[in-house]
């Protein structure tokens, strides 16, 4: 069955890419969406045919289009009952199918990285259509927080695809250049290079020094340029938006192992918090607590918004303790309860 589905989607891509007789809209329309909301990108088949999209004769493909067509991103493909979504759009995109000619796509929980040009291709064998539109996401990048991330294994172990997934695993998305730039303006200084959503690798320096691009270079974003997404390995900068729930320290009579911490949050009707949650709570909600606690990735951290002795004496920050032995009973836990 998996082989059959893969063959179907391959045929969709090949057929749509090879079709030369499609009609296309001359000027792409602009669609506006608010950050975190849902948006519908319109696309219709202009036809008197009575076939429904459930019929295997109709194929639909949605693509996010780049200036360099070789960098185009597959978003959604559909043929009959077979559907597949890709990358950061997985489980966030759906066909609306309001009627038999409707191939409009719904994107849920819109992020700034969804901004761009989209192409809808419908291939029915009779009336083939290409429609393009531009999605503009309205939202200030200061509505979120950028944070650097590297996994427990070591620095510089993430390909681009893995970096995207790591951010999603932490309740965030991979940061854009503009978001990192705003974070740098806000004082972010980090000497490890990380992936950004456009495939470049950069890092922000507010205090120039020899190991971080040289002490003679001024403050700014150090840029390695576009890298090979499949081969090169770096850290990643993630972007977390305002919480849609409650981040909190779970008061417990004793310290916990990691497994006990996970269960304690579940027993409280919540989940163990992710790294994106603690950064969003710290930066956007001024959350401050001087207790080191487990997080979902197995790390131990604590958020200090008001610097003070014995906590974080020189700066407001999410302090990183490390990735300790998960069997140690040395830490509490931060939980997250969704609205």
N, C-alpha and C positions, 0 to 999 in steps of 0.2 A: 504493500500500500504506500509506504514512504517513497519507494522508487517511482511509483505511478504519479504521486503528487509532485515530486521533483521534476519529472518529465513534463508534466502539465505546465508548471511555472516556467521551465526552460523554453517550451514552445511559445508561451505567451510573449516572453521577452524577445525571442528571435522573430516572431511574426510581426510584432509591433515595430521593432527596430527596422524591419525590412520593408514595411509598407510605404509606398511612395504616393498613394492616391488619396491621402487624407486631407480633409479640409481643416483649416486652422483659423483661429480668430486673429485679426491683424494686430490689434493693440491689447496687451494684457490688462485686465481689470485689476484694481487694487482692492484688497480685502484687509480690513483692520480688525485686530483682536487685542484684548487686554491680557497682560501677563497672568498666567494661571487659569484663564478661562478656557472655554471650548469655542471652536470656530468651525464653520462649514465652508469648504471651498467648492464652488458650484461647477458642475460639469454635466452636460446633457447630450444625449443622442438625438439629433433632429431626424426623425424617421416616422413613417407610417407603419412600420413593421410591428407586428403584434407580439413578437418574442419578448420574454422577460429576461432579466439579468440572471435568473436561475438557470436559463437555458445555456447549455455548454457552447452554443454558437457565438455567444457574446464574450469578448475578452476586454478587460480594463487594466490599465497600468497607470499608476501615479509615480511621478519622478520629481525629486527636488533638483532643479537645474542650476549648474554652475557656469561661469564664463568659459571655463575649460570643460567641454562636454565629457572628457574622459574622467572627470571628477564627479559626475552626476551621481546622486544617491537614489537607489531604489527605495520607495516608500511603501507602496502597496501594489500587489497584483491579484487579479481575480479572474477565474474562469469557472462558470457554473457555481458549484458548491465549494470549490477549492479557493481558499483565501490564504494569503501570506503577507505579513508585514515585516519590515526590516529595521535593524539597527535601533536607534533611539526612538523610532516610531512604533516599535513592536508593542502591541497591546494598547496603543494610544490612538490608532487610526481605524476608521470603519467606513464602509460605504453607507450612505444615507438610504438609498433605494426607496424614495418616496413614491415612485411609480416606475413603470417599465422602462422609461427612458432616462432615469436618474442615476448618474454615476458620481454624484457629489460625494466628497470625502469629509468626514468629521475628524478633526484633531482635538483630542482632549488634553487638558492641563498644559496649555500652550506655554512654551519657554521662549526666551529671547533668541535661542539658537534656531527656532523654527522660522524665523524671518528669512524671506527669500522668494525666489521664483519657482513655481510649481507647474508641471505639465501633466495634463490628463489626456490619455490616449484611449480611444474606444475603437475596437475593431470588431465589426459584425459581419463582414463579408459583403455587405451591401452599402451601408452608410458609415464610412470610417471618419473619425473626428479627432482632431488635436485641439485642445484648448489650454491656454496658459494664463496664469494669474500671478500676482505678486502679493505675498502676505507680509504685512507690516505689524509687528507686535509692539504695542504701546506700553511702556513700563520703564521706569528709571532703574538703571543698573544698581543704584544705591539701595534699592528695595531688597537687595540680597547681600550675600557675603561670599567672597572668594577665599578658599583655603587650599594650601598645598597638601598633597597626599602621596605617600609611598607605602606600599604594603609591608607586611611583617618580615618578608624574606630579606629584603635589602633595598637600597636605592637603585634607581635606574633599571627596573625589571619589567616595565610596562610597554608593550606595543600600543599603537593608537587605539585599536579595537578594545584591547584589555583596559586601557585607561578610561575609555568611555564607560565600560561596564563597571569598573571600580567606583566611579562617581555615582552611577545609578544605585549601586549596592549601598552607598553611604547616604542615600536620600537626597542626592544632588544631581547636577548635570555637569558635563565638562564645560569649563569657563570659556568665554569668548575673549578676543583681544581687548575689546572695549571694556569688558568687565574687569579684566586684569589691570588695565590702565587706570580705571577708577579706583581700584583697590590700592594701586601704587600711590596715587594722589592722596589716598587716605592714610598712607604710612606703611603699607605692606612692604617688608624687606625680607627677601628669601633667596638664598644663594644656590638652591638646587633647581636645575632646569626641568620644566614640565610641559606636557602637551597642552595645546589649546584647541578649540573646536575647529579652527580653520586648517589644522594640520601643521601649524608652526610649533616650534619649541622655544619658550621664552622664560625669563624670570625677572622679578622686580627688585631693583636695588635703590634704596633711599640713602644708604651710607656707603659710598664707594670704598672698596678695599681690595687689596692685591688678589686674594683668592677668588674674587667675584667679578671678574672682568677688568680688573686693574684699578688701582687707586687714582690714576690720572684721568680716568673717564668719569664724566659727571653722572649724577643720579639718572635713572631711567629704566626702561625695559631692555634687558639684554636679549638679543634675538638671534637664534641659531638658524632661522629661516624654516622653510618647509622641509620636512624629513620623510624618509621612507616609512609609511604607516605600518607596513607589514614586517619590517626588519628592525628598524631602530627602536631602542628602548630608553625611556626616561621616566621621570615621575609625572604627575599630572596636577593641574590646578582645577579644582571643582568649584561649583557655584550653587549655593543653597539659598532658596527664597524663604519668605516668612513662613513660620510654622502654621500648619492647619490642625493644631492639636496642642497638647501640653507636655512640655519637657520638665522633668522634675527628678530630684534626688529621692530615692526610696529609703525612708528611714527603717533601719533594721537593727536588731539588738546585737548582731555580730557581723564580722566580715565574712565574705563569701568567696567561693571558687567561681570560675566563670560559669560553669553549668548551673550552679546554685543561683547565680545572679540572673541568668536567663529565666529560670523557673520562678524566681521571686517576682519579676515584672509580670510574667504571665498570670501568676496567682493574684496580682493586683489589678487584673483586667487591662494590662498594657503590654508593651513589647520593650525589650532592651533597646535603648536609644542608639542611633547611628551617629557617625561623626558629623554628618551634615546637620543633624538636630542640635548637637551641642554648640556648633559654630553659629547657627542661626539664633539660638536662644541667647548666646553670649552677646553677639553683635547687635541684633535687632530688638532684643528684649531686656538687655542689660542684666542678664542672668549672672549671678556671682555666688560661687561657693568654693570653699577651700578644702574640699574633700575629694580625694582621688577615687574615681569610680570606673567600673568596667563599662565598655561600649560593645556594640554588636560585632565589630571586626576583631575583637580580642585585645584591643588596646585599652590603656588606662589613661584618662585625662581628667582635667578639672578646669572650669571656666572662671577667670578672674576679671571682672569689669572694673573693680576699684583696687588698684595696686596697693599692696601693704606688706609689711614685714612677715616673713615665713610663708607667704603665699606666692606672690609675684611682685617683688618689691619695686621693680623699675618700670614695668609696663603692663597695660591691660592685654590679656592674651588667654587663649586656651592652652594651658600647660600640658605638655606631653610627657607622661611617665615612661611609656614604652609598651612593649608587647611581652608581659611577664608570663611565667609558667601558669597555665590556666588552672592548675590544681592548688595554687597558693590561696590561702584564706587571709589576704592582706587588704582587700579593697571592698568598698561598697559598690552601688550600681546606680546608674542614671537610667530612667525609664521614659518612655514616650507613649502618650495615650492620644490617639487620633480623635478628632471631633466626629 
